């Protein structure tokens, strides 16, 4: 009976490790999928930032720099009495 018990224990151990391996492979596949989606998102964000940078430079080139105006708390224009 010892040989049969030993064989059954070996099969159970093999099944246990196979299940662990399958779980790890599934987790790895999910992580790889998530990484791929995040890399695509990062690429789209990078493209948007490049476009925004290009647009802002074109705006500055077309309109020039905006003159800084002073802020005063006093009245503007002539005071009518």
Secondary structure, DSSP 8 states (H G I E B T S, - for coil): -HHHHHHHHHHHHHHHHHHHHHHHHHHHHHHHHHHHHHHHHHHHHHHHHHHHHHHHHHHHHHH----------S--S----
